[in-house]
Amino acid sequence: MIKQYIGVLFLALVMVMIQSALLPLLGTRLFVDFLFVMAVIIGLFKDRVHGAIMCFLIGGLEDLVAGQLPGVFMASRLTVFLAAQFARVRIAPDTPVAKFSLGLLMGLVDRAALYVLYQLFADISPALTARTAGLMVLGMLINAALVPVFYYLFKLIPGFIEQRRGPRVAG
Amino acid sequence: MLLEWLRRHQNTAVPLLLYLISLSLLSHRAYSRHSIQPSLFSRAVVSVVGYAQMTATGTVTGIENMLDRYLFLAGVEEENQRLKLENHRLRRQLAALEEKGLENERLRKLCGFERSGQDQWVPARVIGESVGGVNKVLTINRGSRDGVRPRMPVISYDGAVVGQILDEPGSVIGFDSSQVLLITDRRSRIPVMIQRPESRARGILVGVPERGECEMSPAEKLAVVEPGDLVITSGFGRVFPRGRPVGRVIEVDRDPSRLFLLIRVEPLADFRRLEEVLVMLKSEET
């Protein structure tokens, strides 16, 4: 389990680095959020206790790097994780399309959680204009598309995604 | 007893506990009136991320430079000619400015103003941008080791105001990296004025991140302000020295229902192309 925690945190660090240092250099200014995608994947494959701790930690990392009120991303990533856990029962995330749909749904949950947290705790909450809304939707679509991609990345962490066994066939 | 209960209900208790921690952290920092000293752990994490960002930025910039140097040599001759001409023009300007500087010095002495000291700057490289998409924050490769402190002014190489070192609850200055709150961030507040001599209208410049620009308000309703006017720092608030260029007026909203003018300002600094900045460690004015 310790290996998994280290693996997740290392991956989160790499993702933060790509998101904050490399993407801007390539001219990308979309709301691409790799750590959100990580929270969705963790919600799909981890049990509630360890998954919640992992999402709490990566949220904390994001808070530190974003120059944000500490706790905003901790709480929002935790919300996404719990929502993904709840949704995985209803949407079997076996196919890439199902994972994409779930990512889209979780994107809405994430935005809603962030909106509520800003309203409650920040002096100034982000205003929504047509341009930012458009960028946000585009970002959500990209994030959702990244969910199936990240699934394969997480497979690299030893034992993170347990292989499900198919039903036994008699005879 | 409690441990036993926690063990039995860990699926509910752990997420609930984590929620409680994050929300109490949020409310504590959000409503705290005093700045909180960041822990050594936070500074270490920010520093590690800063080093990683420096490495990534350095690698990409190195590759870009190599490509620029060896592969994309087309048009070098024309650029060389253009730069020579620009160099001549700048030399002329420099000579004129030196002359003006000397004249200014003489006038200062005549008026009895003494220079208390020189501004102290440290150059910094931009190594990252805000993550999450909500804030307008840059990460630079200078931190506490270089003397960077919260609220220090940051300007671009051509002198335009970029922002200030982030001083928000929870913001952390790493050993070799720190975060800059851009003037287009909604949390940014800079006392400014219109440079035009017949106007000199004062106000506070607030960021509008959705449009990548700022708004100046409140300015007196009868103030003489026109699109194209230069907006400079007023020196009030003692964060930014007086007279630094910030932006240019692009629209003046004279809505009669408002008590004050609302002035849209486009920043002079091009945040998308910003690679290096200067952090003002010490100013003779502030």
HADDOCK unambig.tbl for C-alpha pairs under 7 A between the chains (distance, minus, plus):
assign (segid A and resid 17 and name CA) (segid B and resid 49 and name CA) 6.90 0.50 0.50
assign (segid A and resid 17 and name CA) (segid B and resid 52 and name CA) 6.42 0.50 0.50
assign (segid A and resid 17 and name CA) (segid B and resid 53 and name CA) 5.55 0.50 0.50
assign (segid A and resid 19 and name CA) (segid B and resid 131 and name CA) 6.53 0.50 0.50
assign (segid A and resid 20 and name CA) (segid B and resid 128 and name CA) 4.88 0.50 0.50
assign (segid A and resid 20 and name CA) (segid B and resid 129 and name CA) 4.90 0.50 0.50
assign (segid A and resid 20 and name CA) (segid B and resid 130 and name CA) 6.08 0.50 0.50
assign (segid A and resid 20 and name CA) (segid B and resid 131 and name CA) 5.62 0.50 0.50
assign (segid A and resid 21 and name CA) (segid B and resid 53 and name CA) 5.46 0.50 0.50
assign (segid A and resid 21 and name CA) (segid B and resid 56 and name CA) 6.52 0.50 0.50
assign (segid A and resid 21 and name CA) (segid B and resid 57 and name CA) 6.04 0.50 0.50
assign (segid A and resid 21 and name CA) (segid B and resid 127 and name CA) 5.91 0.50 0.50
assign (segid A and resid 21 and name CA) (segid B and resid 128 and name CA) 4.27 0.50 0.50
assign (segid A and resid 21 and name CA) (segid B and resid 129 and name CA) 6.39 0.50 0.50
assign (segid A and resid 22 and name CA) (segid B and resid 56 and name CA) 6.62 0.50 0.50
assign (segid A and resid 22 and name CA) (segid B and resid 57 and name CA) 6.62 0.50 0.50
assign (segid A and resid 24 and name CA) (segid B and resid 129 and name CA) 6.74 0.50 0.50
assign (segid A and resid 31 and name CA) (segid B and resid 132 and name CA) 6.44 0.50 0.50
assign (segid A and resid 31 and name CA) (segid B and resid 133 and name CA) 5.08 0.50 0.50
assign (segid A and resid 33 and name CA) (segid B and resid 132 and name CA) 6.01 0.50 0.50
assign (segid A and resid 48 and name CA) (segid B and resid 11 and name CA) 5.85 0.50 0.50
assign (segid A and resid 49 and name CA) (segid B and resid 10 and name CA) 6.90 0.50 0.50
assign (segid A and resid 49 and name CA) (segid B and resid 11 and name CA) 5.78 0.50 0.50
assign (segid A and resid 49 and name CA) (segid B and resid 14 and name CA) 6.00 0.50 0.50
assign (segid A and resid 49 and name CA) (segid B and resid 15 and name CA) 6.91 0.50 0.50
assign (segid A and resid 52 and name CA) (segid B and resid 15 and name CA) 5.82 0.50 0.50
assign (segid A and resid 56 and name CA) (segid B and resid 18 and name CA) 6.99 0.50 0.50
assign (segid A and resid 64 and name CA) (segid B and resid 46 and name CA) 6.63 0.50 0.50
assign (segid A and resid 65 and name CA) (segid B and resid 46 and name CA) 6.55 0.50 0.50
assign (segid A and resid 66 and name CA) (segid B and resid 130 and name CA) 5.20 0.50 0.50
assign (segid A and resid 66 and name CA) (segid B and resid 131 and name CA) 5.23 0.50 0.50
assign (segid A and resid 66 and name CA) (segid B and resid 132 and name CA) 6.87 0.50 0.50
assign (segid A and resid 67 and name CA) (segid B and resid 171 and name CA) 5.34 0.50 0.50
assign (segid A and resid 67 and name CA) (segid B and resid 179 and name CA) 6.93 0.50 0.50
assign (segid A and resid 68 and name CA) (segid B and resid 171 and name CA) 6.96 0.50 0.50
assign (segid A and resid 69 and name CA) (segid B and resid 26 and name CA) 6.47 0.50 0.50
assign (segid A and resid 69 and name CA) (segid B and resid 29 and name CA) 6.99 0.50 0.50
assign (segid A and resid 69 and name CA) (segid B and resid 169 and name CA) 6.42 0.50 0.50
assign (segid A and resid 69 and name CA) (segid B and resid 170 and name CA) 5.76 0.50 0.50
assign (segid A and resid 70 and name CA) (segid B and resid 25 and name CA) 6.58 0.50 0.50
assign (segid A and resid 70 and name CA) (segid B and resid 26 and name CA) 5.92 0.50 0.50
assign (segid A and resid 70 and name CA) (segid B and resid 170 and name CA) 5.76 0.50 0.50
assign (segid A and resid 71 and name CA) (segid B and resid 22 and name CA) 4.53 0.50 0.50
assign (segid A and resid 71 and name CA) (segid B and resid 23 and name CA) 6.31 0.50 0.50
assign (segid A and resid 71 and name CA) (segid B and resid 25 and name CA) 5.88 0.50 0.50
assign (segid A and resid 71 and name CA) (segid B and resid 26 and name CA) 5.08 0.50 0.50
assign (segid A and resid 72 and name CA) (segid B and resid 26 and name CA) 6.82 0.50 0.50
assign (segid A and resid 74 and name CA) (segid B and resid 22 and name CA) 6.01 0.50 0.50
assign (segid A and resid 75 and name CA) (segid B and resid 19 and name CA) 6.02 0.50 0.50
assign (segid A and resid 75 and name CA) (segid B and resid 22 and name CA) 5.80 0.50 0.50
assign (segid A and resid 121 and name CA) (segid B and resid 26 and name CA) 6.82 0.50 0.50
assign (segid A and resid 121 and name CA) (segid B and resid 27 and name CA) 6.43 0.50 0.50
assign (segid A and resid 121 and name CA) (segid B and resid 30 and name CA) 5.89 0.50 0.50
assign (segid A and resid 122 and name CA) (segid B and resid 30 and name CA) 6.63 0.50 0.50
assign (segid A and resid 126 and name CA) (segid B and resid 134 and name CA) 6.91 0.50 0.50
assign (segid A and resid 129 and name CA) (segid B and resid 210 and name CA) 6.69 0.50 0.50
assign (segid A and resid 132 and name CA) (segid B and resid 210 and name CA) 6.04 0.50 0.50
